[in-house]
Amino acid sequence: MVAVTGAAGFIGGWVVEGLLARGYRVRACVRDVDDDARVGFLKAMGGYASGRLTLHAADLDNAGCFDDIFSGCDGVAHVSHVSTYDDPEYVQRTCDHIIHSVEASGTVRRVVVTSSVAAVISEADINELVRRPVCDEDRYPDESNPKRTPERGQGYSMGKVIAQRAFSDAAARSGRWDAITVCPADNVGPILSAHQRSGGPWQHLIERMLQGRCEIFQGTGPYRPWMTVDVRDDAACHIGLLESDAVANGERYIAWSTDTRTYEDVCATIDRVLPELHHEPGPMVDATPERLKAREAEFRSIWAGCILRNDRIRAVVPITFRPLDDSIRDCVESLLTVAEIEPSRRPA
Ligand SMILES: NC(=O)c1ccc[n+]([C@@H]2O[C@H](COP(=O)([O-])OP(=O)(O)OC[C@H]3O[C@@H](n4cnc5c(N)ncnc54)[C@H](OP(=O)(O)O)[C@@H]3O)[C@@H](O)[C@H]2O)c1
């Protein structure tokens, strides 16, 4: 039996789906079990009809609310976001809530904690990537940089590192369970419910491309290419890490295919893999501030010099990462069918 936090989310939904497919009993933790716009897709799963999947209301902000849910579970996939990453004490508190419920359960043996590749690379100084271009599990953002503060946009990356350490340290103290961290990259792939189109941000950016609103995205760093993982492969990594006997407390694993692509290439891929759609992307807008735009060639060459590694996760989890073309195709088709997005089309 496995509990999944953030089960109504993009990644959490696929973790639930994957666990059910592998025969598990699953306790899906959501904030509102009656909000069918968010949880209806879980209720439509076969496992819910049979009772193998159950839904449970829990908000990370409330101490003790996972006690009953985790009791009897062997594992927890802690996938959910928190309400804010910009307050380190709050982030620690949400970890403590989960940890307390894990300890109280007496049954949970492993927690897989969803971190992010932002806990691997999130440089307040891009030149750090020239000095340390190898992106593997040993790499952390430069934690000594004085610009590494929530005010400078580093809260998410900092919060993910806090969570990783909180769980690993608590598990080491306990000795009765372990914590394995997974650091997913940019998730692309099919959504399972219409509300997931605006999570992401990657599927949301594809939604905007489909609608002919192409604006080069700067949220993760100027001219940073997409560093991707298919959401189904990400879920498989979560499940593989829950099951693996080749991992140890405190370890972390990056989940990415190592396939990277520029924003412009992702946009062009839609027409290449789905020519029948006659996608009209509209004008490509680059809203990068002028002072950063002046350094475009430098940024692109620094990102191109990064060396992405995934050999560690492939050594402990049986996974073959899908090609990004498949993820983009399936994401687009799910946006059309599940979210009923009306694409911008050129005349046939
Ligand atoms: N998407 C990516 O590309 C990506 C990349 C790297 C890492 N990640 C990490 O993967 C995890 C899942 O991301 P996602 O893209 O699947 O996000 P998502 O679709 O927004 O789902 C996140 C879920 O977190 C839940 N949540 C938020 N605040 C909560 C709280 N205070 N208490 C309980 N639940 C709360 C929400 O639950 P309700 O629906 O029940 O309200 C939501 O369904 C996150 O930890 C994220 O940092 C994502």
The ligand as an SDF file (V2000), in Angstrom:
LIG
                    3D

 48 52  0  0  0  0  0  0  0  0999 V2000
    6.1170   19.7240  -13.4210 N   0  0  0  0  0  0  0  0  0  0  0  0
    7.4490   19.7590  -13.5050 C   0  0  0  0  0  0  0  0  0  0  0  0
    8.0260   19.9470  -14.5870 O   0  0  0  0  0  0  0  0  0  0  0  0
    8.2770   19.5370  -12.2650 C   0  0  0  0  0  0  0  0  0  0  0  0
    9.6740   19.5370  -12.4080 C   0  0  0  0  0  0  0  0  0  0  0  0
   10.4480   19.3010  -11.2780 C   0  0  0  0  0  0  0  0  0  0  0  0
    9.8740   19.0590  -10.0600 C   0  0  0  0  0  0  0  0  0  0  0  0
    8.5240   19.0830   -9.9380 N   0  0  0  0  0  0  0  0  0  0  0  0
    7.9380   18.8100   -8.6230 C   0  0  0  0  0  0  0  0  0  0  0  0
    6.9890   17.7830   -8.7630 O   0  0  0  0  0  0  0  0  0  0  0  0
    5.9420   17.9680   -7.8200 C   0  0  0  0  0  0  0  0  0  0  0  0
    4.6160   17.9110   -8.5190 C   0  0  0  0  0  0  0  0  0  0  0  0
    4.5970   18.8890   -9.5420 O   0  0  0  0  0  0  0  0  0  0  0  0
    3.3920   18.9700  -10.5710 P   0  0  0  0  0  0  0  0  0  0  0  0
    3.9200   19.5790  -11.8080 O   0  0  0  0  0  0  0  0  0  0  0  0
    2.7070   17.6790  -10.6490 O   0  0  0  0  0  0  0  0  0  0  0  0
    2.4900   20.0670   -9.8680 O   0  0  0  0  0  0  0  0  0  0  0  0
    0.8940   20.2430   -9.8300 P   0  0  0  0  0  0  0  0  0  0  0  0
    0.2680   19.6540  -11.0330 O   0  0  0  0  0  0  0  0  0  0  0  0
    0.6650   21.6770   -9.5290 O   0  0  0  0  0  0  0  0  0  0  0  0
    0.4600   19.3750   -8.5800 O   0  0  0  0  0  0  0  0  0  0  0  0
    0.9040   19.6870   -7.3030 C   0  0  0  0  0  0  0  0  0  0  0  0
   -0.0940   19.2400   -6.2790 C   0  0  0  0  0  0  0  0  0  0  0  0
    0.3740   19.7130   -5.0100 O   0  0  0  0  0  0  0  0  0  0  0  0
   -0.7340   19.8330   -4.1920 C   0  0  0  0  0  0  0  0  0  0  0  0
   -0.5090   20.8190   -3.1410 N   0  0  0  0  0  0  0  0  0  0  0  0
   -0.1000   22.0970   -3.2620 C   0  0  0  0  0  0  0  0  0  0  0  0
   -0.0290   22.6780   -2.0480 N   0  0  0  0  0  0  0  0  0  0  0  0
   -0.4190   21.7290   -1.1580 C   0  0  0  0  0  0  0  0  0  0  0  0
   -0.6020   21.7160    0.2600 C   0  0  0  0  0  0  0  0  0  0  0  0
   -0.3550   22.8080    1.0190 N   0  0  0  0  0  0  0  0  0  0  0  0
   -1.0400   20.5840    0.8480 N   0  0  0  0  0  0  0  0  0  0  0  0
   -1.3060   19.4850    0.1230 C   0  0  0  0  0  0  0  0  0  0  0  0
   -1.1760   19.4420   -1.2280 N   0  0  0  0  0  0  0  0  0  0  0  0
   -0.7370   20.5630   -1.8420 C   0  0  0  0  0  0  0  0  0  0  0  0
   -1.9230   20.2210   -5.0710 C   0  0  0  0  0  0  0  0  0  0  0  0
   -2.9750   19.4470   -4.5540 O   0  0  0  0  0  0  0  0  0  0  0  0
   -4.5570   19.6450   -4.8100 P   0  0  0  0  0  0  0  0  0  0  0  0
   -4.7620   19.4370   -6.2690 O   0  0  0  0  0  0  0  0  0  0  0  0
   -5.1660   18.5340   -4.0060 O   0  0  0  0  0  0  0  0  0  0  0  0
   -4.9350   21.0030   -4.3510 O   0  0  0  0  0  0  0  0  0  0  0  0
   -1.4890   19.8090   -6.4790 C   0  0  0  0  0  0  0  0  0  0  0  0
   -2.3210   18.8300   -7.0570 O   0  0  0  0  0  0  0  0  0  0  0  0
    6.2310   19.2710   -7.0960 C   0  0  0  0  0  0  0  0  0  0  0  0
    6.8520   18.9620   -5.8830 O   0  0  0  0  0  0  0  0  0  0  0  0
    7.1850   19.9810   -8.0340 C   0  0  0  0  0  0  0  0  0  0  0  0
    8.0480   20.8420   -7.3410 O   0  0  0  0  0  0  0  0  0  0  0  0
    7.7040   19.3290  -11.0130 C   0  0  0  0  0  0  0  0  0  0  0  0
  1  2  1  0
  2  3  2  0
  2  4  1  0
  4  5  1  0
  4 48  2  0
  5  6  2  0
  6  7  1  0
  7  8  2  0
  8  9  1  0
  8 48  1  0
  9 10  1  0
  9 46  1  0
 10 11  1  0
 11 12  1  0
 11 44  1  0
 12 13  1  0
 13 14  1  0
 14 15  2  0
 14 16  1  0
 14 17  1  0
 17 18  1  0
 18 19  2  0
 18 20  1  0
 18 21  1  0
 21 22  1  0
 22 23  1  0
 23 24  1  0
 23 42  1  0
 24 25  1  0
 25 26  1  0
 25 36  1  0
 26 27  1  0
 26 35  1  0
 27 28  2  0
 28 29  1  0
 29 30  1  0
 29 35  2  0
 30 31  1  0
 30 32  2  0
 32 33  1  0
 33 34  2  0
 34 35  1  0
 36 37  1  0
 36 42  1  0
 37 38  1  0
 38 39  2  0
 38 40  1  0
 38 41  1  0
 42 43  1  0
 44 45  1  0
 44 46  1  0
 46 47  1  0
M  CHG  2   8   1  16  -1
M  END
$$$$
